[in-house]
Amino acid sequence: MTLREFLNLFIQSSQFQLEVDIIEDETQVKVNFTGEDSGLLLARMASPLYALEYLCNRLFEGHKEQIIVDCNNYRGARVKELKLMAVTAAETVQRTGDPLKLSPMSPEERRIVHLTVSNSETIRTESEGYNENRSCLLYTSPSPRDRG
C-alpha cells in the first residue's frame, strides 16, 4: 500500500470531508490536508495531526524520506506563534528578572523556542518536566563578571 492509498483510505474510513496533497522531494514527503473537516485534525493543539504523522512514519519507515503531515499550513502558523511567544517571554524575563515557564510543548516546539532565544546574551532556556508535561523555562543568565 502506498502513502497516498493509506491516506485516501483514512479519509474514506473516517468519512471526513478532506482533500490531500502530497509533495515529495529527496529528504521528505509533505502531506497537506484541506477541506471542511480540517478542524478535526487541528483539535486539541493538533494532536490528531501529530498522531497521524507518527502513524504514517511508522507504517512507511522503510522509506528514506521523513513524512511531514500538515493541515491548512498549521505548522507554519504555529512556528510563527512559537517564535513570537519566545520573544515576548524573553522580554518579560528581561524586564522582571523572574523566570518564566511556558506551557508544555512537543520536543519540536521546544526546539523552536530554544533556537529563537539562543542568540540572546542575557536570557537562557532549558527544558524541564517529563513526557507530555515537558516545557521551556526562560531565565536571566549570569552576566560575564558574575560567571567568574
Secondary structure, 3 states (H helix, E strand, C coil): CCHHHHHHHHHHHHCCCCEEEEEECCCEEEEEEECCCHHHHHHHHHHHHHHHHHHHHHHCCCCCCEEEEEECCHHHHHHHHHHHHHHHHHHHHHHHCCCEECCCCCHHHHHHHHHHHCCCCCEEEEEECCHHHCEEEEEECCCHHHHC
